[in-house]
Amino acid sequence: MRPLVRLLLSLPNAVRNWPAIVAFCVFHASSCFHLASAADEVSFNRDVRPILSNLCFRCHGPDAEERAADLRFDVAESALESAIVSGDADASEIIARIVSKDPDLQMPPPETGKEVDAEQLETLRRWINSGANYEPHWAYVPPSRVSLREAATRETSTAIDRLLEHSARTSFEPAPRADRRAQLRRLSFDLTGLPPDFNDIASFEEDDAPEAYSRRVDALLASPAFGERLAEYWLDLVRFADTVGYHGDQDHNITPYRDYVIDAINDGMPLDRFSIEQIAGDLLPDATIEQRIASGYNRLLQTSHEGGVQPKEYLAIYSADRVRNFSAVWMAATVGCAQCHDHKYDPYSARDFYSLAAFFADIDEAQHFRSGTNSLPTRRLPEIDVLDRTDRLRLEEVDAAIALAEAAGNGAQLAELKAEKEQIESRKRRTMITQTTEPRVIRFLPRGNWLDETGDVMEPAIPSFLGDLRESLGVASDQRLNRLHLARWLFDVDHGVGRLTARVFVNRLWYLYTGRGISPSLGDFGGQGQPPVHPELLDHLANVLIENRWDIKATVREIVMSDTYRRAVSADPELRQSDPYNELCRSQSGHRLPAETVRDAALEIAGLLDHRVGGRSVKPFQPAGYYRHLNFPTRKYKHDQGVMQWRRGLYTHWQRQFLHPMLKALDAPSREECTAERPRSNTPVEALVLLNDPTFVVAAQAFAARVLRETPTVTDDVARIDHAMRIAIGRDANDGEQVALVGLLQSERERYGADAEAAKRFLSESNDLAHWPTTTSSTERAAWSSVTRAVLNLHETLYRP
Amino acid sequence: MIDHLHRRTFLSRGGVSIGSAALATMLGDSALRGGESRSASGLPAGVPGLPHLPPRVKRVIFLCMAGGPSHLETFDQKPELERLHDQPMPESFTAGQPIAQLRGQSLKVQGPMQSFQRCGESGQTISDYLPFHQKMADDICVIKSMVTEQINHDPAHTFMNTGTAISGRPSMGSWITYGLGSECDNLPGFVVMTSVGGRNPQPIASRQWSSGFLPSRYQGVEFSGTGQPVSYVRPPAGVDRVGQRSVIDAIAAINRQRYETLPDPEIETRLAAYEVAFRMQTSVPDLMDVSDESQQTLDMYGAKPGDGSYASNCLLARRLAERGVRFIQLYHRGWDHHGDLDRYMKICCSLTDRATWALVQDLKNRGMLDETLVIWGGEFGRTPMYQGKGGPGRDHHIKGFSMWMAGGGIRPGTSYGATDELGYNAVEDVVHVRDLHATMLHLLGIRHDRFSYPFQGLDMKLTGVEHARVVSDILT
């Protein structure tokens, strides 16, 4: 056992961290059991490539400049030429070097600090003895046609379940189906980012119809909140923010782009069109206003007009930023690593990096070095002023009516219409767009050095190991390749890499709806990423996405309709211990809700949430002085008033340098780079936010007011506590919860009863924001607010069921 | 593999996380503790296997003089610069070099704007802008051959803190608390303070204390010397300690009960997090309340409690150090002297010189200097060339500048490295930012080349992939 070897080698560490070691051994024992025991066959991709990649590729891999001894292990021909004798491990130099005790011969060299452990050595031996078969890297091979497996032992309903049943060989029984309440809460949180209403839970619990569940799925998929929730993830990927990021971190104009993302998802726009419009909307023939807004994707990067920036340097920085984001979002590739040298682990050369950069060389972006101002917002030309969709449609109607009124000579009506037109136009918002210009010359920069102008001029091209774009798409040789070609190639399943792209995205959908990717490295499908735990399932889902013509909702539906999705969160400690990441999918993941959802849920429970979709960014309460270190200009944060205070979290003003501390404490990213997976922390700082952030205090008071309002005739404290629990988590309080919350209520009644001044101060946090029944005393209001504060902070309230 | 082990141990789903140990301690529940002995605080113990070496210091206080103080008017005396004053800058120095605001302008030499003294027994040369530094010449080791790679403020800070200009990498304070854990159960392991006062300052972004790809509990927590000391640390109005305790107790009782039916380690972590949060509501105000300091101490620093000044922050840095905080970073902004350098140096130095000295003396008097590493410096230096926004000043400069270190393991009263005769290029014993990082880690007992975290398929290190060296010549 590899971990045991390590344990013996480093006993002092092991003693320090004994439980982790145990957990690790058990985990690996089981993963060997369920994954590798399949047929004692060594799989190159699953077993061997990770070893070679991690321990050998750095010097014997794709990077020509670092390559030692002209030997590479990522290419079969080179490896088999000298270092590996197929079928004979003992005669293979690679094995001799690994086991050598001579520091001059030993591999990996001792100074790297890397070593091949006993289990890895055994894997390599078995692989060589069985013929040293190489396989192409899994992520570069199109998804195979998956045979959907008949149910073997258990009755399972969907293809997903059957594939998992086959793939996850384990003695663990799957967890039972979650109860109806948990199913609906999970589904609502996952699809809309909002908790379900108690009445909806009750009616679902009583609905015996066979399609009871699927009807809820379809309703939630059709809800506008679906687009809002999925947009949160998309905005993380493309690094959408309200500010420029560098130096003065001024606001820039981009919110119509966010509306576009939400609308497109809600419209059911296929992923291919959605992507093409963003990468190259401006290049589409007769680009619509929405397509031009979508092209704002290319403007989402961090920019600077700091006095003293060297435009040439920053153009190089922007160029690299684009390649990093583009390749991370659509290819789950770390092409950014090839900026200064060939990629160490993946077949991306430095030339590929600059060839990709050349696709984006036509984007007009140098203007802000001259026109950028230290004002709020700053200028980032080219920008256009646009209306949101509702206004845009209404304006068309108004214009038509004006024409009619003019023709009819109806003066009074005309005046009215013109007034409306004026009013609509005043609601225009400005947004950055992409405008194509004469492409800048992109040179190959030796070691990434922008001062060095000796490198070759690079033409747009896809990474060479993926083929020739011109050939694939049949582009004439005199036409320069552009972003539109690149975007189409990404989604072309016959002539491009569409099938690979599909795999990248379904892996992320699986993560969104189960808590973990099938390949856990959502942003890295390269050799150093983790291969898929269930490759057939991943391929199947990719095929589903393609067969449904890139329909996101249809693919999400496929996932959430599975039995696997509907399982309970397991309480079995043995299962948790042996499969802590829930890779076997025997159970469901009960993780903390994302930052925006935590906020939205609290406001929804309080009855405060504003459900209108789209619009400008808003500023919730924020600690005074939080922006004090910003300058050019200095910032005075003024939180929004009224209903704008209660907008969903995704509309929060996203200040890259000082992200709202509530969002930050709950792991929302600053959106400087692509974020494919958010960490899930659980820290004292988060606890302070949820206890003391005025937004949550006001929410608790509005929630208490709601409870008291909705139970006017109830005199029993327990019944009211039940009501609060129903609103928050969809069920009555159990005995222990009753005891704890009644106890809290009583002690707070006493405390506030004895200190009217304290009650007054506490209630002043919400002022007129909580609508109290007129008959309740301040003491009651304050004491109940303490109860609802506790309810909002419960593990069960904050966690995905 | 060891990296996987680390990752498993430290990600929140990893079963053994901060809270399980903390809670185990609090509840005295050996079943939860899993047989592992930990410090009573139960806070993260750091990466197994660390420290690699016997550590010389327990903590770091990093005094960041943001904006880029001129080395030519602080520690790096250049008579030749004086001689060539007002003459064209020899092109041999500047041709093909990155230049910030002076790009495209004719370049002339600006002589030193301040006189220097040989100070202390060591005879180090320190400028007359820094009379208190002159008094502690024998306590510090000045590195006169620093180089960095970024010429604009924001990326240069990012480079100094994370070793790269690419966003999303962990700051050194995060690396160190991740590696060595925390010694303090009611304060964060990495605390950042930025002082008020001085001239129109350059902005400073919170990414400078970001934990990047490390778990977020290692991110620097910003303390403010004025107003609310830590965001959200104050309970709502009308909720006193008793009220807050009652709410947290009710939450804990219910969560604990839930843990019995659903033994998810995340619940334990949450219980512990709320407990530590509650403690912070007392410990943070206690920390900030300096009424237990003598008037003599306040006078030594020049601190007026609650004013948010650098002097007050230096005093708080000592109090943080006493409480076991691992990495304390103070920013003082306003060192960006493109013009009117003389006037603004006087302002910056009057706000920082004495307090810096006081901090070092105070640590020394309390026997703490030997277990602390103090680092002073900006994100870069300034050009030997004249820039004239207002009176004479200097532009950003990255090819040679000065920083100093003091404390455990550092040879006091020495200087190391040198720039050329005009103070342009570091030419002797060049110290790159990553060498500074390697040396800092070394003093903490960490081998920089063995201290990594897996991210995007790479074993990421604070010192990156290029060669980095421990500057052993400055070590005792």
Contacts between the chains, C-beta under 8 A, distances in Angstrom:
chain1	res1	chain2	res2	distance
A	2	B	1	6.6
A	3	B	1	7.4
A	3	B	5	7.9
A	6	B	1	6.0
A	6	B	2	7.0
A	6	B	5	7.7
A	10	B	2	7.9
A	10	B	48	7.9
A	10	B	49	6.6
A	12	B	49	7.8
A	13	B	48	4.0
A	13	B	49	4.5
A	14	B	48	7.7
A	16	B	36	7.9
A	16	B	45	6.9
A	16	B	48	4.9
A	16	B	49	8.0
A	17	B	5	7.7
A	17	B	9	6.2
A	17	B	16	7.7
A	17	B	36	7.4
A	17	B	45	8.0
A	17	B	48	4.2
A	18	B	34	7.3
A	18	B	35	6.1
A	18	B	36	5.6
A	19	B	15	7.1
A	19	B	16	4.9
A	19	B	34	3.9
A	19	B	35	7.0
A	19	B	36	5.6
A	20	B	5	6.5
A	20	B	8	6.2
A	20	B	9	4.3
A	20	B	14	7.2
A	20	B	15	7.3
A	20	B	16	5.2
A	20	B	48	7.7
A	21	B	5	7.4
A	23	B	8	6.9
A	23	B	14	7.7
A	23	B	15	5.1
A	23	B	16	7.0
A	24	B	4	7.6
A	24	B	5	5.8
A	24	B	8	5.9
A	27	B	8	7.6
A	53	B	457	7.9
A	113	B	449	6.7
A	113	B	450	5.3
A	117	B	1	6.5
A	245	B	167	7.7
A	246	B	154	5.2
A	246	B	155	7.6
A	247	B	152	7.1
A	247	B	153	6.8
A	247	B	154	4.7
A	247	B	203	6.6
A	248	B	203	6.1
A	249	B	203	6.6
A	249	B	205	6.7
A	302	B	167	7.2
A	304	B	152	7.3
A	304	B	154	7.3
A	306	B	152	5.5
A	306	B	153	7.2
A	306	B	154	7.0
A	307	B	101	5.8
A	308	B	100	3.6
A	308	B	101	4.2
A	308	B	103	7.8
A	308	B	151	7.4
A	308	B	152	5.9
A	308	B	395	7.5
A	308	B	396	6.4
A	309	B	152	5.9
A	310	B	98	6.9
A	310	B	99	7.8
A	310	B	100	7.5
A	310	B	103	6.3
A	310	B	151	7.8
A	313	B	98	7.4
A	334	B	456	5.2
A	334	B	457	6.5
A	336	B	166	8.0
A	337	B	456	7.7
A	337	B	458	7.5
A	344	B	458	7.8
A	345	B	457	5.9
A	451	B	96	6.7
A	451	B	98	6.7
A	521	B	456	7.9
A	521	B	457	7.4
A	523	B	456	6.8
A	524	B	456	5.3
A	524	B	457	5.2
A	526	B	457	5.8
A	527	B	457	7.0
A	528	B	456	7.3
A	528	B	457	2.2
A	528	B	458	6.6
A	529	B	457	5.8
A	569	B	262	6.9
A	569	B	264	7.7
A	571	B	261	6.5
A	571	B	262	4.8
A	571	B	263	6.4
A	573	B	263	5.6
A	576	B	15	7.7
A	576	B	263	7.5
A	576	B	264	7.6
A	577	B	15	7.3
A	580	B	8	7.6
A	580	B	13	6.1
A	580	B	14	6.8
A	580	B	15	5.5
A	581	B	13	6.5
A	590	B	262	7.5
A	590	B	264	6.2
A	590	B	266	7.5
A	591	B	13	7.6
A	591	B	266	7.5
A	592	B	266	7.1
A	623	B	228	6.0
A	623	B	231	4.4
A	623	B	232	6.8
A	624	B	227	5.9
A	624	B	228	7.2
A	625	B	224	6.4
A	625	B	226	7.3
A	625	B	227	5.4
A	625	B	228	7.9
A	626	B	231	6.7
A	628	B	194	7.8
A	628	B	196	7.7
A	628	B	224	7.9
A	629	B	194	5.6
A	629	B	203	5.8
A	629	B	204	4.6
A	629	B	205	7.6
A	629	B	206	7.9
A	629	B	331	8.0
A	629	B	333	7.8
A	630	B	203	4.9
A	631	B	200	7.1
A	631	B	201	6.1
A	631	B	202	6.5
A	631	B	203	4.2
A	632	B	203	6.6
A	656	B	205	7.7
A	657	B	203	7.1
A	657	B	205	3.6
A	657	B	206	6.0
A	657	B	207	6.6
A	658	B	205	7.3
A	658	B	206	5.2
A	659	B	206	7.3
A	661	B	231	4.6
A	661	B	232	7.1
A	664	B	206	7.8
A	667	B	216	5.9
A	670	B	167	7.5
A	670	B	206	7.8
A	670	B	207	6.4
A	670	B	210	7.3
A	672	B	167	3.6
A	672	B	168	5.9
A	672	B	207	6.9
A	673	B	166	7.7
A	673	B	167	5.6
A	673	B	168	4.6
A	679	B	11	7.5
A	679	B	12	7.5
A	679	B	215	6.2
A	679	B	216	5.9
A	680	B	12	5.6
A	680	B	13	7.3
A	681	B	12	5.8
A	681	B	215	6.1
A	681	B	216	4.2
A	681	B	217	5.8
A	682	B	12	5.3
A	682	B	17	7.5
A	682	B	19	6.9
A	682	B	266	6.0
A	682	B	269	4.5
A	682	B	270	5.7
A	682	B	273	5.7
A	683	B	18	7.9
A	683	B	216	6.5
A	683	B	217	4.6
A	683	B	273	5.6
A	684	B	188	8.0
A	684	B	273	4.9
A	684	B	274	7.7
A	684	B	276	4.0
A	684	B	277	4.2
A	684	B	280	6.0
A	685	B	188	7.8
A	685	B	217	7.8
A	685	B	221	6.6
A	685	B	232	7.8
A	685	B	277	7.6
A	686	B	273	6.6
A	687	B	270	7.7
A	687	B	273	4.7
A	687	B	274	4.6
A	687	B	276	7.6
A	687	B	277	3.7
A	688	B	230	7.5
A	688	B	231	7.5
A	688	B	232	4.2
A	688	B	233	6.0
A	688	B	277	4.9
A	688	B	280	6.9
A	688	B	281	7.8
A	689	B	231	7.8
A	689	B	232	5.2
A	691	B	232	7.5
A	691	B	235	7.1
A	691	B	244	7.3
A	691	B	247	7.3
A	691	B	248	7.5
A	691	B	274	7.7
A	691	B	277	6.8
A	692	B	232	4.3
A	692	B	233	7.3
A	692	B	234	6.4
A	692	B	235	5.8
A	692	B	236	6.1
A	693	B	232	5.5
A	694	B	236	7.4
A	697	B	236	4.5
A	734	B	257	7.9
A	736	B	253	7.1
A	736	B	254	6.8
A	736	B	257	4.4
A	737	B	254	5.3
A	737	B	257	7.3
A	739	B	253	7.8
A	740	B	249	7.9
A	740	B	250	4.6
A	740	B	253	4.1
A	740	B	254	5.2
A	740	B	257	7.9
A	741	B	250	6.1
A	741	B	254	7.7
A	743	B	250	6.9
A	744	B	246	5.5
A	744	B	247	6.7
A	744	B	249	7.6
A	744	B	250	4.1
A	747	B	246	5.2
A	748	B	243	6.6
A	748	B	246	6.4
A	751	B	240	8.0
A	751	B	242	6.5
A	751	B	243	5.9
A	751	B	246	7.7
A	757	B	238	7.9
A	758	B	238	4.3
A	758	B	239	7.8
A	758	B	240	6.9
A	758	B	243	7.7
A	759	B	238	6.3
A	760	B	238	7.1
A	761	B	237	4.2
A	761	B	238	3.6
A	762	B	236	6.2
A	762	B	237	6.0
A	762	B	238	2.9
A	762	B	239	6.0
A	763	B	238	7.3
A	764	B	237	6.4
A	764	B	238	7.6
A	765	B	236	5.5
A	765	B	237	5.9
A	765	B	238	7.7
A	782	B	238	7.0
A	786	B	239	7.7
A	786	B	243	6.6
A	786	B	246	6.9
A	786	B	247	5.5
A	787	B	250	7.8
A	789	B	247	5.4
A	790	B	247	5.2
A	790	B	250	4.4
A	790	B	251	5.1
A	790	B	254	7.5
A	793	B	247	7.6
A	793	B	251	4.9
A	793	B	274	7.7
A	794	B	251	6.3
A	794	B	254	5.7
A	794	B	255	6.6
A	794	B	258	7.9
A	795	B	254	7.8
A	795	B	255	4.7
A	795	B	258	5.7
A	795	B	266	7.6
A	795	B	267	5.3
A	795	B	270	5.6
A	796	B	258	6.3
A	799	B	266	7.5
